[in-house]
Amino acid sequence: MNFFRGVMGGQAAGPQPSGAETIQKLCDRVASSTLLEDRRDAVRALKSLSKKYRMEVGTQAMDHLINILQTDRADSEILGYALDTLYNIICNDEEEEQDESEDAVTPLPVSGKHKNVSMPDENAQKQADDLGAQFTDKFIEDPEHITLLLTLLEEFDFHVRWPGVKLLTALLKNQGIQLQGIILVSPMGVSRLMDLLADSREVIRNDGLLLLQQLTKGNAAIQKIVAFENAFERLLDIITEEGSSDGGIVVEDCLLLLLNLLKNNSSNQNFFKEGSYIQRMKPWFEVGDDNSGWSAQKVTNLHLMLQLVRVMVSPVNSPGATASCQKSMYQCGLLQQLCTILMATGVPADILTETINTVSEVIRGSQVNQDYFASVNAPSNPPRPAIVVLLMSMVNERQPFVLRCAVLYCFQCFLYKNQKGQGEIVATLLPSTIDANSISAGQLLCGGLFSVDSLSNWCAAVALAHALQDNLTQKEQLLRVQLATSLGKPPVSLLQQCTNILSQGSKVQTRVGLLMLLCTWISNCPIAVTHFLHNQENVPFLTAQISENLGEDERLVQGLCALLLGICIYYNDNSLENYTKEKLKQLIEKRIGKENFVEKLGFITKHELYSRAGQKPQPVFPSPEQMLFDHEFTKLVKELEGMITKAVHKSSEEEKKEEEVKKTLEQHDNIVTQYKELIREQDAQIQELKEEVASMNSQTEQMQTTITQQVSQIQQHKDQYNILKLKLGKDNQSQSNSQGDGSQVNGLQTEELSQLREEVEELRNQRASLQTQLGDKETLINSLKSAAAQTAEGSAGGSDNTELLQELEALKSQVQSQSTEISQLKTERQELLKRAEAGLSNAVPNIDSSLDAGKVAELEGRLAAQTSETERLEEQAKSLSESRAELEQQLASATSTVAILQTEKTKLQTEVQESKKEQDDLLMLLADQDQKIHGLKQKLKSLGETVEDEDDLDARDQTDDDTEEDDED
């Protein structure tokens, strides 16, 4: 063991071996030792040398250490030493090593992620990074090594699990993309790592957060898996347990992981919203009245929380998802809580700035949220709207630059797709609504627009341009604004004052802001163009600015002047004779030149700050001097540049052709309008036909009711039939009452005859109703023919006429068939009446149901081709007619059933007569038998035999009864 004493600190005799030799011997010992204790001591020695001799240990010992992880799984101590050694040679961060004493475990050390490590030599740090990347590449050459490491993370032993977490984190820092691919395909790889958040030991849980941060960077697939492993619930629980915004660095780690999971991941954002996790964010922003003494960690935590809210409502998200999150934030009170922070006192400047940006995106494009924000008042005396307070900060040059940018963004988001808000802002500038006792938003914007501070000029101009964005009404209303420049002078319009300041040669930033305002103002507003051109000085000023050869700083101003002059051409209504489209183009050609004009117009899009402003709506600039372009204005330039170029190059002939094309289009529009009116008329006709169909449906329902009544009558006849059977049974049982029963049967027949008379009367009434329906059908056919003739004038084809004639023939045949059926019903009812009541001569009158052949011919001549909708309605009428025919057939069948029942009744009466005859025959037989018995008794008596008559037997029975009574006495 002298060798290990020398390695571990003891002084051995003789020359000391070099570090590489010592590491080589230790590696041999690890590879060749059979005793676990020897291997463990050798690995411990390698760990102690791994920071000082990082290159040598990594080069010589890595394979042996990996082999230890594979073979000595049963000993947690040697596994811990091996993992720590691998971590030391792979990790690039300089941090204090934890005390490796076996009997004590220190709390969680501050991770290198949160330490600012300053290296004395940048080259040395770069070499260390390269070395860590090389060892990482060597370790992940075999993906099984990562699978092995994930398996070791399932060990609950602290000395194995914690070094494994740190090692995997270091590997992800060095080669994150490769490691993510390996872990993603590893079975249950992400799930094993998610189990770290449930570890009861905070050291492992907190380092597990750092591991998941590295794992989820830039990989949407892993982000989805982590989210569906219930990561949101666990992370929010940890944040709550740690004290929310008042918590420590663990809360920061959780928020960073949440940002990784949600940023640019629409699936996770939707899952977060659907899981009602937005509601759990509201308590984070509950700050007290005493906001003094904000710690640096609390500022960091709250800053990340605000960023998390912004991720959910970012303008780069899909509009539907953003609107849904905005609605949820308003309903749960999160927006109200943010506005409370906005108006609170003592809030740090960076938190206030980020809160303004967050509120901006929560209300952007949401009418409900914008209306609520407009109603928020600052806690001042007297109370002022929050918008006014924010604008006061924007035009105050003493406020921080980032805060002023945030206020401008908030104002832009408040007016985004909010015509109501735009009207309210412009109304504060109009003479009829100005209140001298209070400060309004319009007054602040005008004050900033004409301030000596160029940044205030630019911000006020852009804010006022957003109040006019895509709102023609407010552009025209703003022309009414009059400004009092000085005492004793008449007021001038706001448009004139802007051009006056522009011609005075102020700073570039001021002129750029005013030119953007003017371009937005007069674009797509011919009235504003006329007002602008009415000032005789404006056009010469613009041509002079464009034609001059100025320096680089003035090129942007020249491009904007060219854009403004191009808008005056494109949206010119030629109401001013001196500045018609043609005269302005001639002026450009003479003074500037068309090619030179187009070149100057292109200076705008070629500017280096133009593309940066067009990337996202939020105005983010590194310095006030670079604040030149607005996001919405870049969209306007893209829209107008091509159109203005074409308008300038067009000749008068081309314009005449365009005017002719416009006239042609107007004619086409008139034709389309006529067709639309025709379609409306046809729709009205179709609606009327639909109503007629509905009425026919109601008639069908009435006929079905009639059938139901007939069914009930049939049931009554069946009941009467059953009564007849019962009465016949009684007649068979009782002969003595045969005559009375016969009279009852005759009485029953009389009642049935009266019922049959009533039924015949009902059938007559039904025939009359059918005749009325037949007349309605004829009226419907006439109306359909007239409608078809009106809608198909000038467009009927031969094939359509043929089809309609066929349909008419079908209707005629149906009417004739209905008439025939009615005649048959009449005949059947007469026969039924004759059978039911002999001698009755109530003849049912014939009905004349044939249609006039002349009328049918006239209908055939007038019928023309109809539209497809009319054909469909006729088919419906045809189907209803068929259904009525079926109902009438059912009625006929019911009538035949009545006749059958009457026949059965007659048969039953015949059977009753036959049974009476049979009874009479039986009586005759009985009488003959009695006579024979009497004759035989007489013969027996004559022969001397004793024959007892029935009277003698009765007397004997009576004597015996008397004797028994005496004996009893």
Secondary structure as GFF3:
##gff-version 3
##sequence-region A 1 969
A	DSSP	alpha_helix	2	8	.	.	.	ID=ss1
A	DSSP	alpha_helix	19	32	.	.	.	ID=ss2
A	DSSP	alpha_helix	36	49	.	.	.	ID=ss3
A	DSSP	alpha_helix	54	71	.	.	.	ID=ss4
A	DSSP	alpha_helix	76	90	.	.	.	ID=ss5
A	DSSP	three_ten_helix	112	114	.	.	.	ID=ss6
A	DSSP	alpha_helix	122	139	.	.	.	ID=ss7
A	DSSP	alpha_helix	143	152	.	.	.	ID=ss8
A	DSSP	alpha_helix	158	174	.	.	.	ID=ss9
A	DSSP	alpha_helix	176	185	.	.	.	ID=ss10
A	DSSP	alpha_helix	189	194	.	.	.	ID=ss11
A	DSSP	three_ten_helix	195	198	.	.	.	ID=ss12
A	DSSP	alpha_helix	202	215	.	.	.	ID=ss13
A	DSSP	alpha_helix	220	226	.	.	.	ID=ss14
A	DSSP	pi_helix	227	231	.	.	.	ID=ss15
A	DSSP	alpha_helix	232	241	.	.	.	ID=ss16
A	DSSP	three_ten_helix	244	246	.	.	.	ID=ss17
A	DSSP	alpha_helix	249	262	.	.	.	ID=ss18
A	DSSP	alpha_helix	266	274	.	.	.	ID=ss19
A	DSSP	three_ten_helix	279	285	.	.	.	ID=ss20
A	DSSP	alpha_helix	296	312	.	.	.	ID=ss21
A	DSSP	alpha_helix	319	331	.	.	.	ID=ss22
A	DSSP	alpha_helix	334	343	.	.	.	ID=ss23
A	DSSP	alpha_helix	349	363	.	.	.	ID=ss24
A	DSSP	alpha_helix	367	375	.	.	.	ID=ss25
A	DSSP	beta_strand	377	378	.	.	.	ID=ss26
A	DSSP	beta_strand	384	385	.	.	.	ID=ss27
A	DSSP	alpha_helix	386	394	.	.	.	ID=ss28
A	DSSP	alpha_helix	401	415	.	.	.	ID=ss29
A	DSSP	alpha_helix	419	427	.	.	.	ID=ss30
A	DSSP	three_ten_helix	431	433	.	.	.	ID=ss31
A	DSSP	alpha_helix	441	449	.	.	.	ID=ss32
A	DSSP	alpha_helix	454	468	.	.	.	ID=ss33
A	DSSP	alpha_helix	472	478	.	.	.	ID=ss34
A	DSSP	beta_strand	482	483	.	.	.	ID=ss35
A	DSSP	beta_strand	492	493	.	.	.	ID=ss36
A	DSSP	alpha_helix	494	503	.	.	.	ID=ss37
A	DSSP	alpha_helix	508	522	.	.	.	ID=ss38
A	DSSP	alpha_helix	526	534	.	.	.	ID=ss39
A	DSSP	alpha_helix	538	547	.	.	.	ID=ss40
A	DSSP	alpha_helix	552	570	.	.	.	ID=ss41
A	DSSP	three_ten_helix	577	579	.	.	.	ID=ss42
A	DSSP	alpha_helix	581	591	.	.	.	ID=ss43
A	DSSP	alpha_helix	594	601	.	.	.	ID=ss44
A	DSSP	alpha_helix	603	606	.	.	.	ID=ss45
A	DSSP	alpha_helix	608	613	.	.	.	ID=ss46
A	DSSP	three_ten_helix	624	626	.	.	.	ID=ss47
A	DSSP	alpha_helix	631	649	.	.	.	ID=ss48
A	DSSP	alpha_helix	652	733	.	.	.	ID=ss49
A	DSSP	alpha_helix	738	791	.	.	.	ID=ss50
A	DSSP	alpha_helix	798	836	.	.	.	ID=ss51
A	DSSP	alpha_helix	853	862	.	.	.	ID=ss52
A	DSSP	alpha_helix	868	942	.	.	.	ID=ss53
A	DSSP	alpha_helix	950	968	.	.	.	ID=ss54
###
